[in-house]
Amino acid sequence: MANILAVIPARGGSKGVPRKNLRTVGGTTLIAHAIYSAKLSNNISRCIISTDDNEIATAALEAGGDVPFMRPAELATDTASSVDVLLHALNFCEQNDKIKYDIIVLLQPTTPFRSVDDIDATIQLLKNHPERESAVTVAPAEMCNPHYLYQYQSDNAVVTPLLKNNSMSKRRQDQKKYYIRTGAVYAVTRAHLMKQHEVMGSDSLAHIVDAERSINIDTELELFIANQMWSYFHMKSQ
């Protein structure tokens, strides 16, 4: 049986959406959404919150989260990487728990529509393929951002298709399938994280989720949209 450590990173100094991890979607803070989904997982051995902020730590504890340490200041800057945060959490937990974790899972609070099924399916995908190094959640790109419409501007101000093999003359149904990472679940083997210092291998496995559940909140507009979507899903379930 694999030992699996999940880490919810939640620093206090977010810029795009101030105090982002304490903002609410559907009346629940983003940090609590992440904790609630993780606690339902059948695969996670331990889930911890890595934060440098006392208010976030308190909110996490109130939601039933595990906050075993306060993140060092040097890992709470705008330039600190997710990998460094994961390695710090992994080293702390392995030293204190006296066990070696096989898989590390990154659960960002900015994806409130992540479900426990997304978590378990992504982890199980990696467990079922021990030859692979990582698994992530992805969503169809064409739902919100049709890839065949992507353009870029060259130095001489000429607009050119980003993907030249996807002609505007093709029907949408005939376009190639492209996917975007949702940011909801990253699962990586301990060996790969320690050796390569990355959460995604070059041939990462993909668990596909619905595009409507793939919003990743980095702006006030995305937070507003997430709350509207939450109300919409609630109405549909009545």
Secondary structure, DSSP 8 states (H G I E B T S, - for coil): ---EEEEEE--S--SSSTTGGG-EETTEEHHHHHHHHHHT-SS-SEEEEEBS-HHHHHHHHHTT----SB--GGGSSTT--HHHHHHHHHHHHHHHHTS--SEEEE--TT-TT--HHHHHHHHHHHHH-TT--EEEEEEEGGGTS-GGG-EEE-TTS-EEESSTTS-TTS-GGGS---EEEEEEEEEEEHHHHHHH--SS-TT-EEEE--GGG-----SHHHHHHHHHHHHHHHHHH-
